[in-house]
Amino acid sequence: DFPMSVLMKIFSRFNEYQADRYSVAANRQYGRFLGDALKKMMRKSKVNLTPHPFHVFLNNSHPPLDDRLKAIRDYYGKYYNERM
C-alpha cells in the first residue's frame, strides 16, 4: 500500500506541473495569474514553503511552491522567449 501511494503522489506532482504548463501555453497572462494565485493560497493556508525534499517525495501530492514557481517561470521563458 505505501509504495503504491508514493507512486501515486509522484504521478500527481507530475500532473500538477503539466497543468501549470498548459496554463502558461494557453495565454501569456495566465502564468502570472497562476503564480500570484498560488502565492495567495499558500499564504492563507500557512503551509511550509520549504519542506524537506524527502518529505515531499513521500507525502506531498503537490510540488512545493518554490519549485512550481520556478517551473512556471522556466516554461514561460522557453515558450514565449522572454522573462516573466
ZIKAZI-V509401 format. One record per pair of residues at least 24 apart in sequence whose ideal C-beta (glycine too) atoms are under 7 Angstrom apart, sorted by sequence separation. I is the first residue (numbers start at 1). J is the second residue. D is the distance in whole Angstrom. If there is no record, write none. Layout:
i=(I:I)
j=(J:J)
d=(D:D)
This chain:
i=(38:38:38:35:35:34:31:31:16:17:16:13:20:24:12:13:13:9:20:24:6:9:20:24:28:32:31:17:21:25:24)
j=(65:68:69:69:72:72:72:76:62:63:63:61:68:72:61:62:63:60:71:75:58:61:72:76:80:84:84:71:75:79:79)
d=(6:6:7:6:6:6:5:5:5:7:6:7:6:6:4:6:5:6:6:5:6:5:5:5:6:6:6:6:5:6:6)
